[in-house]
Amino acid sequence: MTTETDPYADLPESWSQSARDLYVNVDAENPAMSSAAEGALWEACTLISSADAMSAEVDRVGLMTTGYKGQPVANPLIAEARQARAAAIAALKSFGVGLNQSGASRAGAALASKRWSRR
């Protein structure tokens, strides 16, 4: 789906950079990807972008928030971001997109490292 000159040109600008990078890397390493696999990749990137936005909000407001009784509770976006990332991985695995691909593995490792190195 990406163009020869700019692989990012056809991707949604609303996606996070990590989601855009994942799409470009997996697309480049799987030029004969089926439309079903491409759809799974697209959904995975959308989920990753959502998770990145939720994680950014957690970074902004903090890990803890106030519960309905005034007690400190974990920010609910933590679980939502984790669930979105798990769903993204499941979408990729469902069609074998990016599996056993060194670039995709590197991209995934870089995403995880970036996310957890700030904690």
MARVOVO-184135 format. One record per residue: chain; x, y, z of N, C-alpha, C, CB in turn; residue in three letters. Coordinates in Angstrom, 2 decimals. Glycine has a CB too. Example, Ala and Ser with C-alpha at 12.3 -4.5 7.8 and 13.67 -1.06 7.14 Angstrom:
cadena A; nX 13.19; nY -5.69; nZ 7.80; caX 12.30; caY -4.50; caZ 7.80; cX 13.20; cY -3.30; cZ 7.80; cbX 11.31; cbY -4.47; cbZ 9.05; residuo Ala
cadena A; nX 12.85; nY -2.25; nZ 7.08; caX 13.67; caY -1.06; caZ 7.14; cX 12.90; cY 0.03; cZ 7.87; cbX 14.08; cbY -0.60; cbZ 5.72; residuo Ser
END
This chain:
cadena A; nX 0.80; nY -1.19; nZ 0.00; caX 0.00; caY 0.00; caZ 0.00; cX 0.85; cY 1.26; cZ 0.00; cbX -0.91; cbY -0.01; cbZ 1.17; residuo Met
cadena A; nX 2.04; nY 1.21; nZ 0.56; caX 2.88; caY 2.40; caZ 0.63; cX 3.48; cY 2.70; cZ -0.74; cbX 3.98; cbY 2.23; cbZ 1.67; residuo Thr
cadena A; nX 3.81; nY 3.95; nZ -0.96; caX 4.36; caY 4.36; caZ -2.24; cX 5.87; cY 4.20; cZ -2.25; cbX 3.98; cbY 5.81; cbZ -2.56; residuo Thr
cadena A; nX 6.44; nY 4.16; nZ -3.45; caX 7.89; caY 3.98; caZ -3.60; cX 8.66; cY 5.17; cZ -3.01; cbX 8.26; cbY 3.80; cbZ -5.07; residuo Glu
cadena A; nX 8.19; nY 6.39; nZ -3.25; caX 8.94; caY 7.56; caZ -2.83; cX 8.80; cY 7.86; cZ -1.34; cbX 8.50; cbY 8.76; cbZ -3.62; residuo Thr
cadena A; nX 7.60; nY 7.78; nZ -0.83; caX 7.37; caY 8.03; caZ 0.59; cX 6.48; cY 6.93; cZ 1.15; cbX 6.73; cbY 9.43; cbZ 0.81; residuo Asp
cadena A; nX 7.05; nY 5.98; nZ 1.86; caX 6.25; caY 4.86; caZ 2.37; cX 5.19; cY 5.29; cZ 3.39; cbX 7.15; cbY 3.83; cbZ 2.99; residuo Pro
cadena A; nX 5.30; nY 6.50; nZ 3.92; caX 4.35; caY 6.98; caZ 4.92; cX 3.21; cY 7.79; cZ 4.32; cbX 5.07; cbY 7.81; cbZ 5.95; residuo Tyr
cadena A; nX 3.27; nY 8.08; nZ 3.01; caX 2.34; caY 9.02; caZ 2.38; cX 0.88; cY 8.59; cZ 2.50; cbX 2.69; cbY 9.18; cbZ 0.93; residuo Ala
cadena A; nX 0.58; nY 7.32; nZ 2.35; caX -0.81; caY 6.85; caZ 2.35; cX -1.32; cY 6.45; cZ 3.73; cbX -0.94; cbY 5.69; cbZ 1.42; residuo Asp
cadena A; nX -0.51; nY 6.61; nZ 4.74; caX -0.91; caY 6.19; caZ 6.09; cX -1.62; cY 7.34; cZ 6.82; cbX 0.31; cbY 5.72; cbZ 6.91; residuo Leu
cadena A; nX -2.54; nY 7.01; nZ 7.70; caX -3.25; caY 8.07; caZ 8.44; cX -2.29; cY 8.90; cZ 9.28; cbX -4.34; cbY 7.46; cbZ 9.34; residuo Pro
cadena A; nX -2.42; nY 10.20; nZ 9.18; caX -1.57; caY 11.07; caZ 9.99; cX -1.95; cY 11.00; cZ 11.47; cbX -1.66; cbY 12.51; cbZ 9.50; residuo Glu
cadena A; nX -3.14; nY 10.48; nZ 11.75; caX -3.58; caY 10.34; caZ 13.13; cX -2.86; cY 9.20; cZ 13.86; cbX -5.08; cbY 10.12; cbZ 13.19; residuo Ser
cadena A; nX -2.23; nY 8.30; nZ 13.10; caX -1.49; caY 7.21; caZ 13.72; cX -0.25; cY 7.74; cZ 14.42; cbX -1.10; cbY 6.15; cbZ 12.67; residuo Trp
cadena A; nX 0.15; nY 7.08; nZ 15.49; caX 1.40; caY 7.42; caZ 16.16; cX 2.57; cY 7.02; cZ 15.27; cbX 1.49; cbY 6.72; cbZ 17.56; residuo Ser
cadena A; nX 3.73; nY 7.59; nZ 15.56; caX 4.91; caY 7.27; caZ 14.75; cX 5.27; cY 5.79; cZ 14.86; cbX 6.09; cbY 8.13; cbZ 15.17; residuo Gln
cadena A; nX 5.10; nY 5.20; nZ 16.04; caX 5.44; caY 3.78; caZ 16.18; cX 4.50; cY 2.91; cZ 15.35; cbX 5.38; cbY 3.36; cbZ 17.65; residuo Ser
cadena A; nX 3.23; nY 3.28; nZ 15.25; caX 2.29; caY 2.52; caZ 14.42; cX 2.64; cY 2.68; cZ 12.94; cbX 0.84; cbY 3.00; cbZ 14.68; residuo Ala
cadena A; nX 3.00; nY 3.89; nZ 12.54; caX 3.38; caY 4.13; caZ 11.15; cX 4.65; cY 3.35; cZ 10.80; cbX 3.60; cbY 5.65; cbZ 10.90; residuo Arg
cadena A; nX 5.61; nY 3.35; nZ 11.71; caX 6.86; caY 2.61; caZ 11.48; cX 6.58; cY 1.11; cZ 11.36; cbX 7.86; cbY 2.88; cbZ 12.60; residuo Asp
cadena A; nX 5.73; nY 0.59; nZ 12.23; caX 5.40; caY -0.84; caZ 12.18; cX 4.77; cY -1.18; cZ 10.83; cbX 4.45; cbY -1.22; cbZ 13.33; residuo Leu
cadena A; nX 3.82; nY -0.38; nZ 10.38; caX 3.16; caY -0.66; caZ 9.10; cX 4.18; cY -0.66; cZ 7.96; cbX 2.06; cbY 0.38; cbZ 8.82; residuo Tyr
cadena A; nX 5.02; nY 0.35; nZ 7.91; caX 6.01; caY 0.46; caZ 6.83; cX 6.98; cY -0.72; cZ 6.86; cbX 6.78; cbY 1.79; cbZ 6.92; residuo Val
cadena A; nX 7.47; nY -1.08; nZ 8.04; caX 8.42; caY -2.19; caZ 8.16; cX 7.81; cY -3.52; cZ 7.74; cbX 8.94; cbY -2.28; cbZ 9.58; residuo Asn
cadena A; nX 6.62; nY -3.82; nZ 8.24; caX 5.98; caY -5.10; caZ 7.92; cX 5.58; cY -5.13; cZ 6.45; cbX 4.74; cbY -5.33; cbZ 8.81; residuo Val
cadena A; nX 5.08; nY -4.02; nZ 5.92; caX 4.69; caY -3.94; caZ 4.51; cX 5.90; cY -4.16; cZ 3.60; cbX 4.02; cbY -2.59; cbZ 4.21; residuo Asp
cadena A; nX 7.03; nY -3.57; nZ 3.96; caX 8.24; caY -3.71; caZ 3.15; cX 8.76; cY -5.14; cZ 3.15; cbX 9.32; cbY -2.77; cbZ 3.65; residuo Ala
cadena A; nX 8.61; nY -5.83; nZ 4.28; caX 9.12; caY -7.19; caZ 4.38; cX 8.15; cY -8.25; cZ 3.88; cbX 9.48; cbY -7.47; cbZ 5.81; residuo Glu
cadena A; nX 6.93; nY -7.85; nZ 3.57; caX 5.90; caY -8.78; caZ 3.10; cX 5.20; cY -8.21; cZ 1.87; cbX 4.87; cbY -9.09; cbZ 4.22; residuo Asn
cadena A; nX 5.92; nY -8.08; nZ 0.75; caX 5.32; caY -7.43; caZ -0.43; cX 4.14; cY -8.19; cZ -1.02; cbX 6.37; cbY -7.27; cbZ -1.49; residuo Pro
cadena A; nX 4.03; nY -9.47; nZ -0.77; caX 2.92; caY -10.27; caZ -1.32; cX 1.85; cY -10.54; cZ -0.26; cbX 3.45; cbY -11.60; cbZ -1.88; residuo Ala
cadena A; nX 1.69; nY -9.62; nZ 0.68; caX 0.74; caY -9.80; caZ 1.76; cX -0.69; cY -9.87; cZ 1.20; cbX 0.87; cbY -8.64; cbZ 2.79; residuo Met
cadena A; nX -1.48; nY -10.79; nZ 1.72; caX -2.88; caY -10.91; caZ 1.30; cX -3.67; cY -9.71; cZ 1.81; cbX -3.50; cbY -12.25; cbZ 1.81; residuo Ser
cadena A; nX -4.82; nY -9.49; nZ 1.23; caX -5.65; caY -8.37; caZ 1.68; cX -6.13; cY -8.59; cZ 3.11; cbX -6.86; cbY -8.18; cbZ 0.74; residuo Ser
cadena A; nX -6.37; nY -9.83; nZ 3.49; caX -6.77; caY -10.13; caZ 4.87; cX -5.63; cY -9.81; cZ 5.84; cbX -7.19; cbY -11.61; cbZ 5.01; residuo Ala
cadena A; nX -4.42; nY -10.18; nZ 5.47; caX -3.27; caY -9.89; caZ 6.32; cX -3.03; cY -8.38; cZ 6.39; cbX -2.01; cbY -10.61; cbZ 5.80; residuo Ala
cadena A; nX -3.20; nY -7.70; nZ 5.27; caX -3.03; caY -6.25; caZ 5.27; cX -4.08; cY -5.59; cZ 6.16; cbX -3.11; cbY -5.69; cbZ 3.83; residuo Glu
cadena A; nX -5.30; nY -6.12; nZ 6.13; caX -6.34; caY -5.60; caZ 7.01; cX -6.01; cY -5.81; cZ 8.48; cbX -7.67; cbY -6.25; cbZ 6.69; residuo Gly
cadena A; nX -5.45; nY -6.99; nZ 8.78; caX -5.04; caY -7.27; caZ 10.17; cX -3.93; cY -6.32; cZ 10.59; cbX -4.59; cbY -8.73; cbZ 10.31; residuo Ala
cadena A; nX -3.00; nY -6.07; nZ 9.68; caX -1.91; caY -5.14; caZ 9.98; cX -2.46; cY -3.74; cZ 10.21; cbX -0.87; cbY -5.13; cbZ 8.83; residuo Leu
cadena A; nX -3.39; nY -3.32; nZ 9.37; caX -4.00; caY -1.99; caZ 9.50; cX -4.68; cY -1.85; cZ 10.86; cbX -5.02; cbY -1.75; cbZ 8.36; residuo Trp
cadena A; nX -5.46; nY -2.87; nZ 11.24; caX -6.14; caY -2.83; caZ 12.54; cX -5.15; cY -2.83; cZ 13.69; cbX -7.10; cbY -4.01; cbZ 12.67; residuo Glu
cadena A; nX -4.09; nY -3.63; nZ 13.56; caX -3.07; caY -3.67; caZ 14.60; cX -2.42; cY -2.30; cZ 14.77; cbX -2.00; cbY -4.73; cbZ 14.27; residuo Ala
cadena A; nX -2.13; nY -1.64; nZ 13.67; caX -1.51; caY -0.32; caZ 13.74; cX -2.47; cY 0.71; cZ 14.34; cbX -1.07; cbY 0.14; cbZ 12.35; residuo Cys
cadena A; nX -3.74; nY 0.59; nZ 14.03; caX -4.74; caY 1.48; caZ 14.63; cX -4.80; cY 1.26; cZ 16.14; cbX -6.13; cbY 1.25; cbZ 14.00; residuo Thr
cadena A; nX -4.77; nY 0.01; nZ 16.56; caX -4.78; caY -0.31; caZ 17.99; cX -3.52; cY 0.19; cZ 18.69; cbX -4.93; cbY -1.81; cbZ 18.20; residuo Leu
cadena A; nX -2.38; nY 0.02; nZ 18.04; caX -1.12; caY 0.49; caZ 18.62; cX -1.14; cY 2.00; cZ 18.77; cbX 0.08; cbY 0.06; cbZ 17.75; residuo Ile
cadena A; nX -1.66; nY 2.68; nZ 17.77; caX -1.76; caY 4.13; caZ 17.84; cX -2.66; cY 4.57; cZ 19.00; cbX -2.29; cbY 4.70; cbZ 16.52; residuo Ser
cadena A; nX -3.77; nY 3.88; nZ 19.17; caX -4.67; caY 4.17; caZ 20.30; cX -3.96; cY 3.92; cZ 21.63; cbX -5.95; cbY 3.32; cbZ 20.21; residuo Ser
cadena A; nX -3.25; nY 2.81; nZ 21.71; caX -2.51; caY 2.49; caZ 22.94; cX -1.44; cY 3.55; cZ 23.23; cbX -1.86; cbY 1.10; cbZ 22.83; residuo Ala
cadena A; nX -0.77; nY 4.01; nZ 22.18; caX 0.24; caY 5.06; caZ 22.37; cX -0.40; cY 6.34; cZ 22.90; cbX 0.96; cbY 5.34; cbZ 21.04; residuo Asp
cadena A; nX -1.57; nY 6.69; nZ 22.38; caX -2.26; caY 7.90; caZ 22.85; cX -2.68; cY 7.74; cZ 24.31; cbX -3.50; cbY 8.19; cbZ 21.97; residuo Ala
cadena A; nX -3.18; nY 6.55; nZ 24.66; caX -3.57; caY 6.31; caZ 26.05; cX -2.36; cY 6.35; cZ 26.97; cbX -4.29; cbY 4.96; cbZ 26.18; residuo Met
cadena A; nX -1.25; nY 5.79; nZ 26.53; caX -0.03; caY 5.80; caZ 27.34; cX 0.48; cY 7.22; cZ 27.52; cbX 1.05; cbY 4.92; cbZ 26.69; residuo Ser
cadena A; nX 0.37; nY 8.03; nZ 26.49; caX 0.79; caY 9.44; caZ 26.60; cX -0.07; cY 10.17; cZ 27.63; cbX 0.70; cbY 10.14; cbZ 25.23; residuo Ala
cadena A; nX -1.36; nY 9.86; nZ 27.66; caX -2.24; caY 10.48; caZ 28.65; cX -1.89; cY 10.02; cZ 30.06; cbX -3.72; cbY 10.16; cbZ 28.33; residuo Glu
cadena A; nX -1.56; nY 8.74; nZ 30.21; caX -1.12; caY 8.25; caZ 31.52; cX 0.15; cY 8.96; cZ 31.94; cbX -0.90; cbY 6.71; cbZ 31.49; residuo Val
cadena A; nX 1.07; nY 9.16; nZ 31.00; caX 2.30; caY 9.88; caZ 31.31; cX 1.99; cY 11.32; cZ 31.75; cbX 3.25; cbY 9.88; cbZ 30.10; residuo Asp
cadena A; nX 0.97; nY 11.90; nZ 31.13; caX 0.62; caY 13.29; caZ 31.43; cX -0.05; cY 13.42; cZ 32.80; cbX -0.31; cbY 13.83; cbZ 30.35; residuo Arg
cadena A; nX -1.01; nY 12.55; nZ 33.10; caX -1.78; caY 12.71; caZ 34.34; cX -1.30; cY 11.82; cZ 35.49; cbX -3.23; cbY 12.41; cbZ 34.07; residuo Val
cadena A; nX -0.52; nY 10.80; nZ 35.18; caX 0.01; caY 9.95; caZ 36.23; cX -0.60; cY 8.56; cZ 36.25; cbX -0.19; cbY 10.60; cbZ 37.54; residuo Gly
cadena A; nX 0.08; nY 7.68; nZ 36.96; caX -0.35; caY 6.29; caZ 37.06; cX -1.57; cY 6.12; cZ 37.96; cbX 0.77; cbY 5.44; cbZ 37.57; residuo Leu
cadena A; nX -1.72; nY 7.01; nZ 38.90; caX -2.81; caY 6.89; caZ 39.87; cX -3.84; cY 8.00; cZ 39.65; cbX -2.27; cbY 6.93; cbZ 41.31; residuo Met
cadena A; nX -5.07; nY 7.67; nZ 40.00; caX -6.17; caY 8.64; caZ 39.95; cX -7.04; cY 8.41; cZ 41.19; cbX -7.01; cbY 8.50; cbZ 38.62; residuo Thr
cadena A; nX -8.05; nY 9.21; nZ 41.33; caX -8.93; caY 9.09; caZ 42.49; cX -10.15; cY 8.28; cZ 42.12; cbX -9.33; cbY 10.48; cbZ 43.02; residuo Thr
cadena A; nX -10.44; nY 7.27; nZ 42.92; caX -11.61; caY 6.43; caZ 42.71; cX -12.88; cY 7.12; cZ 43.18; cbX -11.45; cbY 5.11; cbZ 43.43; residuo Gly
cadena A; nX -14.01; nY 6.47; nZ 43.00; caX -15.30; caY 7.09; caZ 43.31; cX -15.50; cY 7.33; cZ 44.80; cbX -16.42; cbY 6.23; cbZ 42.78; residuo Tyr
cadena A; nX -14.75; nY 6.64; nZ 45.63; caX -14.84; caY 6.86; caZ 47.08; cX -13.69; cY 7.71; cZ 47.59; cbX -14.86; cbY 5.52; cbZ 47.82; residuo Lys
cadena A; nX -12.94; nY 8.28; nZ 46.65; caX -11.82; caY 9.13; caZ 47.04; cX -10.52; cY 8.38; cZ 47.24; cbX -12.16; cbY 9.85; cbZ 48.28; residuo Gly
cadena A; nX -10.53; nY 7.09; nZ 47.05; caX -9.33; caY 6.28; caZ 47.25; cX -8.43; cY 6.35; cZ 46.00; cbX -9.72; cbY 4.81; cbZ 47.57; residuo Gln
cadena A; nX -7.12; nY 6.21; nZ 46.18; caX -6.24; caY 6.16; caZ 45.01; cX -6.40; cY 4.83; cZ 44.28; cbX -4.76; cbY 6.38; cbZ 45.43; residuo Pro
cadena A; nX -6.53; nY 4.90; nZ 42.98; caX -6.65; caY 3.71; caZ 42.14; cX -5.75; cY 3.88; cZ 40.92; cbX -8.13; cbY 3.45; cbZ 41.71; residuo Val
cadena A; nX -5.41; nY 2.76; nZ 40.33; caX -4.60; caY 2.81; caZ 39.10; cX -5.41; cY 3.49; cZ 38.00; cbX -4.16; cbY 1.39; cbZ 38.66; residuo Ala
cadena A; nX -4.74; nY 4.27; nZ 37.19; caX -5.39; caY 4.94; caZ 36.06; cX -5.98; cY 3.86; cZ 35.15; cbX -4.37; cbY 5.85; cbZ 35.28; residuo Asn
cadena A; nX -7.27; nY 3.93; nZ 34.83; caX -7.88; caY 2.89; caZ 34.00; cX -7.31; cY 2.82; cZ 32.58; cbX -9.37; cbY 3.13; cbZ 33.92; residuo Pro
cadena A; nX -6.66; nY 3.89; nZ 32.14; caX -6.06; caY 3.86; caZ 30.81; cX -4.89; cY 2.88; cZ 30.72; cbX -5.60; cbY 5.25; cbZ 30.41; residuo Leu
cadena A; nX -4.30; nY 2.55; nZ 31.86; caX -3.21; caY 1.57; caZ 31.86; cX -3.73; cY 0.24; cZ 31.33; cbX -2.61; cbY 1.40; cbZ 33.29; residuo Ile
cadena A; nX -4.84; nY -0.22; nZ 31.86; caX -5.42; caY -1.49; caZ 31.42; cX -5.91; cY -1.40; cZ 29.98; cbX -6.58; cbY -1.90; cbZ 32.33; residuo Ala
cadena A; nX -6.49; nY -0.27; nZ 29.61; caX -6.99; caY -0.11; caZ 28.24; cX -5.84; cY -0.15; cZ 27.23; cbX -7.76; cbY 1.21; cbZ 28.10; residuo Glu
cadena A; nX -4.74; nY 0.52; nZ 27.56; caX -3.58; caY 0.51; caZ 26.66; cX -3.01; cY -0.90; cZ 26.54; cbX -2.49; cbY 1.48; cbZ 27.16; residuo Ala
cadena A; nX -2.92; nY -1.60; nZ 27.66; caX -2.42; caY -2.98; caZ 27.64; cX -3.33; cY -3.86; cZ 26.79; cbX -2.32; cbY -3.53; cbZ 29.07; residuo Arg
cadena A; nX -4.64; nY -3.69; nZ 26.94; caX -5.59; caY -4.48; caZ 26.18; cX -5.49; cY -4.17; cZ 24.68; cbX -7.02; cbY -4.23; cbZ 26.68; residuo Gln
cadena A; nX -5.31; nY -2.91; nZ 24.33; caX -5.17; caY -2.54; caZ 22.92; cX -3.91; cY -3.15; cZ 22.33; cbX -5.15; cbY -1.00; cbZ 22.76; residuo Ala
cadena A; nX -2.81; nY -3.14; nZ 23.09; caX -1.57; caY -3.74; caZ 22.59; cX -1.72; cY -5.25; cZ 22.43; cbX -0.40; cbY -3.42; cbZ 23.54; residuo Arg
cadena A; nX -2.39; nY -5.89; nZ 23.38; caX -2.62; caY -7.34; caZ 23.27; cX -3.49; cY -7.67; cZ 22.06; cbX -3.27; cbY -7.89; cbZ 24.56; residuo Ala
cadena A; nX -4.50; nY -6.85; nZ 21.81; caX -5.35; caY -7.07; caZ 20.64; cX -4.58; cY -6.84; cZ 19.35; cbX -6.58; cbY -6.13; cbZ 20.69; residuo Ala
cadena A; nX -3.66; nY -5.89; nZ 19.36; caX -2.83; caY -5.65; caZ 18.18; cX -1.94; cY -6.86; cZ 17.89; cbX -1.96; cbY -4.38; cbZ 18.37; residuo Ala
cadena A; nX -1.35; nY -7.42; nZ 18.92; caX -0.52; caY -8.60; caZ 18.75; cX -1.36; cY -9.76; cZ 18.24; cbX 0.17; cbY -8.99; cbZ 20.07; residuo Ile
cadena A; nX -2.55; nY -9.92; nZ 18.79; caX -3.44; caY -11.00; caZ 18.33; cX -3.82; cY -10.81; cZ 16.87; cbX -4.71; cbY -11.06; cbZ 19.20; residuo Ala
cadena A; nX -4.06; nY -9.58; nZ 16.46; caX -4.40; caY -9.31; caZ 15.06; cX -3.24; cY -9.68; cZ 14.15; cbX -4.78; cbY -7.83; cbZ 14.86; residuo Ala
cadena A; nX -2.04; nY -9.35; nZ 14.55; caX -0.86; caY -9.70; caZ 13.75; cX -0.67; cY -11.21; cZ 13.69; cbX 0.40; cbY -9.03; cbZ 14.32; residuo Leu
cadena A; nX -0.81; nY -11.86; nZ 14.82; caX -0.62; caY -13.31; caZ 14.86; cX -1.70; cY -14.06; cZ 14.09; cbX -0.60; cbY -13.79; cbZ 16.30; residuo Lys
cadena A; nX -2.90; nY -13.51; nZ 14.02; caX -4.01; caY -14.22; caZ 13.37; cX -3.74; cY -14.51; cZ 11.91; cbX -5.28; cbY -13.42; cbZ 13.50; residuo Ser
cadena A; nX -2.96; nY -13.68; nZ 11.28; caX -2.63; caY -13.89; caZ 9.87; cX -1.13; cY -14.09; cZ 9.66; cbX -3.11; cbY -12.73; cbZ 9.04; residuo Phe
cadena A; nX -0.38; nY -14.19; nZ 10.74; caX 1.06; caY -14.40; caZ 10.60; cX 1.79; cY -13.18; cZ 10.09; cbX 1.31; cbY -15.55; cbZ 9.70; residuo Gly
cadena A; nX 1.18; nY -12.02; nZ 10.20; caX 1.81; caY -10.80; caZ 9.70; cX 3.01; cY -10.46; cZ 10.56; cbX 0.80; cbY -9.64; cbZ 9.69; residuo Val
cadena A; nX 4.14; nY -10.32; nZ 9.92; caX 5.33; caY -9.88; caZ 10.60; cX 6.00; cY -10.92; cZ 11.48; cbX 5.01; cbY -8.72; cbZ 11.41; residuo Gly
cadena A; nX 5.44; nY -12.10; nZ 11.57; caX 6.06; caY -13.11; caZ 12.41; cX 7.29; cY -13.67; cZ 11.72; cbX 5.06; cbY -14.24; cbZ 12.74; residuo Leu
cadena A; nX 8.30; nY -13.94; nZ 12.49; caX 9.58; caY -14.44; caZ 11.98; cX 10.24; cY -13.45; cZ 11.02; cbX 9.38; cbY -15.77; cbZ 11.29; residuo Asn
cadena A; nX 9.92; nY -12.19; nZ 11.17; caX 10.53; caY -11.16; caZ 10.35; cX 11.45; cY -10.34; cZ 11.25; cbX 9.45; cbY -10.26; cbZ 9.66; residuo Gln
cadena A; nX 12.71; nY -10.28; nZ 10.89; caX 13.65; caY -9.60; caZ 11.77; cX 13.32; cY -8.12; cZ 11.93; cbX 15.06; cbY -9.76; cbZ 11.23; residuo Ser
cadena A; nX 12.90; nY -7.46; nZ 10.87; caX 12.57; caY -6.04; caZ 10.96; cX 11.36; cY -5.80; cZ 11.84; cbX 12.32; cbY -5.47; cbZ 9.59; residuo Gly
cadena A; nX 10.34; nY -6.62; nZ 11.67; caX 9.14; caY -6.48; caZ 12.50; cX 9.48; cY -6.79; cZ 13.96; cbX 8.02; cbY -7.41; cbZ 12.00; residuo Ala
cadena A; nX 10.31; nY -7.79; nZ 14.18; caX 10.71; caY -8.12; caZ 15.54; cX 11.49; cY -6.96; cZ 16.16; cbX 11.56; cbY -9.40; cbZ 15.56; residuo Ser
cadena A; nX 12.37; nY -6.39; nZ 15.35; caX 13.12; caY -5.23; caZ 15.85; cX 12.18; cY -4.07; cZ 16.16; cbX 14.18; cbY -4.80; cbZ 14.83; residuo Arg
cadena A; nX 11.20; nY -3.86; nZ 15.29; caX 10.25; caY -2.77; caZ 15.51; cX 9.45; cY -3.00; cZ 16.78; cbX 9.29; cbY -2.62; cbZ 14.30; residuo Ala
cadena A; nX 8.99; nY -4.23; nZ 16.98; caX 8.24; caY -4.55; caZ 18.19; cX 9.08; cY -4.40; cZ 19.44; cbX 7.69; cbY -5.96; cbZ 18.10; residuo Gly
cadena A; nX 10.32; nY -4.86; nZ 19.38; caX 11.22; caY -4.73; caZ 20.52; cX 11.51; cY -3.26; cZ 20.81; cbX 12.53; cbY -5.49; cbZ 20.27; residuo Ala
cadena A; nX 11.66; nY -2.48; nZ 19.76; caX 11.91; caY -1.05; caZ 19.94; cX 10.71; cY -0.37; cZ 20.58; cbX 12.23; cbY -0.38; cbZ 18.59; residuo Ala
cadena A; nX 9.49; nY -0.76; nZ 20.17; caX 8.28; caY -0.19; caZ 20.77; cX 8.20; cY -0.52; cZ 22.25; cbX 7.03; cbY -0.71; cbZ 20.05; residuo Leu
cadena A; nX 8.45; nY -1.77; nZ 22.59; caX 8.39; caY -2.18; caZ 23.99; cX 9.47; cY -1.47; cZ 24.80; cbX 8.55; cbY -3.71; cbZ 24.12; residuo Ala
cadena A; nX 10.65; nY -1.39; nZ 24.24; caX 11.75; caY -0.73; caZ 24.93; cX 11.44; cY 0.75; cZ 25.16; cbX 13.04; cbY -0.88; cbZ 24.15; residuo Ser
cadena A; nX 10.93; nY 1.40; nZ 24.12; caX 10.59; caY 2.82; caZ 24.23; cX 9.54; cY 3.03; cZ 25.31; cbX 10.09; cbY 3.36; cbZ 22.88; residuo Lys
cadena A; nX 8.54; nY 2.18; nZ 25.32; caX 7.44; caY 2.34; caZ 26.26; cX 7.90; cY 2.16; cZ 27.70; cbX 6.32; cbY 1.35; cbZ 25.95; residuo Arg
cadena A; nX 8.65; nY 1.11; nZ 27.96; caX 8.98; caY 0.78; caZ 29.34; cX 10.26; cY 1.43; cZ 29.85; cbX 9.09; cbY -0.69; cbZ 29.48; residuo Trp
cadena A; nX 11.05; nY 2.00; nZ 28.97; caX 12.28; caY 2.66; caZ 29.43; cX 11.96; cY 3.96; cZ 30.17; cbX 13.20; cbY 2.95; cbZ 28.25; residuo Ser
cadena A; nX 10.77; nY 4.52; nZ 29.96; caX 10.39; caY 5.77; caZ 30.63; cX 9.91; cY 5.54; cZ 32.04; cbX 9.32; cbY 6.47; cbZ 29.83; residuo Arg
cadena A; nX 9.69; nY 4.33; nZ 32.44; caX 9.12; caY 4.04; caZ 33.76; cX 10.22; cY 3.92; cZ 34.79; cbX 8.30; cbY 2.76; cbZ 33.74; residuo Arg
END
